[in-house]
Amino acid sequence: MEGLTAALRNELQLMIYRKKTIIFILVSVILPVLLILLFHSLQPILGIVAVSPSYPVQMLEIYTVFLIPLFMMVEIADLFPQEISSRTLKLALLRPVTRLGVYTAKFLVLGIAIGILLLLLGTVSTLCNLLFGTPGTGSLHIFSLLKAYAAAFLSMWSLAALFVFTAQFFRSAAGFLVFSILLYTGAKTVPYLINGFAFFSITSYTDWYSLWLSHTVSTGRLATTTLFLLSGMFLFVTLGYIFFDRKEI
C-alpha cells in the first residue's frame, strides 16, 4: 500500500509539472467564461438569450465530447508510450513498487485529473450562470447538477480505460495520439452507419449524463448502463495491465 501511495504521489507530481496539464486546466477555467461573454455580447445583435439556466450542463457536452477525451489521450501518451520510449518508466520500477502499483497509480491519477477538470468546469460555469445567467424555467436543482457531473465522470473514466488499453500497443507517443484520435472519431461515426453499435461502445456514452436528467428514463436502464460502463472499465483496465506486465521496458 505504501508503494502504491508513493507511486500515486509521484505520478501526480509529474502530471502537475507538465505544461500540457496546465494548459488544459487553464482552458477548463477560461472556456466557460469566454463562451458566456460571447453569448452576452451577441444578445443585443441576435436577440438570443444570453445564458440558459442549464448552462453548467450545456458545457458538459463540449467537455465530454471534445476536451476531456483529448486531455486523456495527451496524458496517456505521456504516461505510457512516452515513458517507455524515453526509458523513464524503468526508473519508477527501480523503486519498491510493483508493476501493478505503477499501472494502478497511473490509472488513478487519470481519474483524479478528470475529476479536477469536471470540478473546475462545474464551479466556473455555475458562477457564470449566477452572474450572467437568466432566471426562468428549466433551472437545475443542485442535486441534478451533481448527478450529471458524477455520471460524466464515470463515462470519462471508463473511456480512459479504453485508451489506456490501446496505449499498451504503442511505444511512440505520436503514433498513439494519431491512432487514438482516429479510433475515437471512427467510433463516434459508426453508430450513424450501423444500428445498435452505440449500445455496445463506451465511446457512445459521452453524453450519458443526460439520461440522469431525464424523467422518462427508467431506473433499470440507468442501472444497466452503469454496470456496462463499470464492467467495460474493469475489462479494459485488466487487459491493459496484462499487456503492460508482459511488455519489455
Summary of the structure (lengths in Angstrom):
residues: 249
radius of gyration: 19.5
end to end distance: 23.4
largest distance: 63.0
contacts: 766
relative contact order: 0.14
helix: 80%
strand: 0%
